[in-house]
């Protein structure tokens, strides 16, 4: 699902509340209709061994990335989420 910047940030916040890990954010541009991803606007974080203690920090980094990409002109995002192991 392609998300607006505001919706993508809300997904990251909700994921943190549910103890879900943000694995990646892919930014792109929304054209009516259609989404064009941009490979240079991709953020990925690999889970460290102690990832549960880093979940809040990781999801904040994902939100910061969305805000930076939005400032750079990206208008739509894909958010990849993982359940804890």
C-alpha positions in Angstrom: 0.0 0.0 0.0 1.3 3.4 -0.9 1.1 5.9 1.9 1.2 9.7 2.2 4.0 11.1 4.4 1.5 11.7 7.2 0.1 8.2 6.9 3.6 6.6 6.8 4.6 8.4 9.9 1.4 7.2 11.7 2.1 3.6 10.6 5.6 3.9 12.2 4.1 5.3 15.4 1.4 2.6 15.5 4.0 -0.1 14.9 6.0 1.1 17.9 2.9 0.9 20.1 2.4 -2.7 18.9 6.1 -3.6 19.3 6.6 -4.1 15.6 9.9 -3.4 13.9 10.2 -1.1 10.9 12.4 -2.9 8.4 12.4 -0.4 5.6 11.0 2.7 4.1 10.9 3.3 0.3 10.1 6.8 -0.9 8.8 7.8 -4.3 6.4 10.0 -6.1 2.6 9.7 -6.4 1.2 10.4 -9.8 -2.5 10.3 -10.3 -2.8 7.4 -10.8 0.4 5.5 -10.0 3.4 5.3 -7.7 7.0 5.6 -8.9 9.5 4.5 -6.4 12.9 6.1 -6.3 15.8 3.8 -5.4 17.8 6.6 -3.9 15.0 7.1 -1.2 15.3 3.7 0.4 16.0 3.3 4.1 16.7 -0.1 5.7 17.6 -1.1 9.2 18.8 -4.6 10.1 17.8 -5.9 13.5 20.6 -6.1 16.0 20.7 -9.0 18.5 19.2 -6.8 21.2 16.6 -5.3 18.8 13.8 -5.2 21.4 15.6 -2.6 23.4 16.2 -0.6 20.1 12.7 -0.8 18.7 11.6 2.7 19.8 14.9 4.2 18.5 14.6 2.3 15.2 11.1 3.4 14.5 12.0 7.0 15.4 14.8 6.8 12.8 12.3 5.6 10.2 10.0 8.6 11.0 13.0 10.9 10.7 13.8 9.4 7.3 10.3 10.0 6.1 10.4 13.6 7.2 13.8 14.1 5.4 12.5 12.5 2.2 9.4 14.6 2.4 11.5 17.7 2.6 13.4 16.5 -0.4 10.1 16.3 -2.4 9.0 12.7 -2.1 5.3 12.3 -1.8 4.5 8.6 -1.2 6.0 5.8 0.8 6.0 2.1 1.3 6.6 0.8 4.9 7.9 -2.7 5.6 7.1 -4.0 9.0 8.2 -7.2 10.9 6.8 -9.0 13.9 9.3 -9.5 16.7 11.0 -12.9 16.8 
